[in-house]
Amino acid sequence: MFIAINEYDEIWEKINGLIKLEKDSSYTLDFNERIITTGKSYAYLKIAEGCSNNCTYCAIPYIQGKYVSRKMEDILEEAKILADKGIKELIIIAQDTGRYGEDLYGKPKLTELLNELCKINGFKWIRFLYTYPETITDELIETVKTQDKICKYFDIPIQHISNKVLKRMNRKSDKESIEKTIEKIRQKIPNVILRTTLIVGFPGETKEQFEELYEFVEKTKFDKLGVFMYSKEDGTPASKLPDQVHYMTKKSRRDKIMNLQKEISKENLEKNIGKTYEVLLESTSFDSKYYVGRTYMDVPEEDGVIFIKKTKEIEIGSFVKCKVTDIRDYDMIGEIIVK
């Protein structure tokens, strides 16, 4: 039995249902029904399992196996179920969404899948996460640009920018191709939001290679950025590499980039002051004085939120027009535009 956080007040009813199932053979539960544990406004939809990239630091291929795509018709059927349940935002996930369909259809099918998902009534926003830079095609960029339902948001885990580090990681992109992809996305979609993740302290990472990464972050000015310190995963090739970096060095490097990103984030967010955005209301603040919502620029539980002064009662799960009036760290403050 699965209980969502917002269903805790129904726990006894659900337990009684299971007891009834034991006693009454005519009472059935649909164990194929999609369980939503993220609330009523958004849901994740996994399109593949496992990974075949074999990055030297990652144990996922050993734990989950090689990359296996789901059939497109099954994905679309599940998406329709979610839409019928009232889900407003659909978030597509996999270990590498850009490779969807390669194993099943002989070529990538993410763009086709996104176009089909956009035909389903009910969704306001559709976004996809974790797309490696080498899988971002011109066709995919064009689809994100032209499909109104798709959030103008790319989550591109590059991990590093030094070609020597990328090679030791067994990544398929290099510095030149990563920079070219980012430049192309920003040229095609001026209002796009770019997110990435980095790893510092990978075995053999020199001071010069870290500084190259730091300068890249400073120049590129990602909207969203997370940094992980490298940690050994048993059984992975990287765990056996020489020149393991000391913990304190890794921590120092992570903190240095995150301090830089805090300033970049502030600079980026300040550009939103005075602008109006569509906001999905998801909850109220602890003191009930504010609504808490998100724009297309923010992934739930990963990015920031927008706090909106509560001047009237509005149903949670609704979309409202909101003007940004201020920022706080990684979050925004706004007010509802009254028609």
Secondary structure as UniProt FT lines:
FT   HELIX           5..10
FT   HELIX           11..23
FT   TURN            25..26
FT   TURN            31..32
FT   STRAND          42..46
FT   STRAND          48..49
FT   TURN            56..57
FT   HELIX           60..64
FT   STRAND          68..69
FT   HELIX           72..84
FT   TURN            85..86
FT   STRAND          89..93
FT   HELIX           97..99
FT   TURN            100..101
FT   HELIX           102..105
FT   HELIX           110..117
FT   TURN            118..119
FT   TURN            121..122
FT   STRAND          125..128
FT   HELIX           133..135
FT   HELIX           138..146
FT   TURN            148..149
FT   STRAND          153..155
FT   HELIX           163..168
FT   TURN            169..170
FT   HELIX           175..188
FT   TURN            190..191
FT   STRAND          193..200
FT   TURN            203..204
FT   HELIX           207..220
FT   STRAND          224..229
FT   TURN            234..235
FT   HELIX           237..240
FT   HELIX           247..270
FT   TURN            271..274
FT   STRAND          276..284
FT   TURN            286..287
FT   STRAND          290..294
FT   TURN            296..297
FT   TURN            300..302
FT   STRAND          306..309
FT   TURN            316..317
FT   STRAND          319..328
FT   TURN            329..330
FT   STRAND          331..336
//
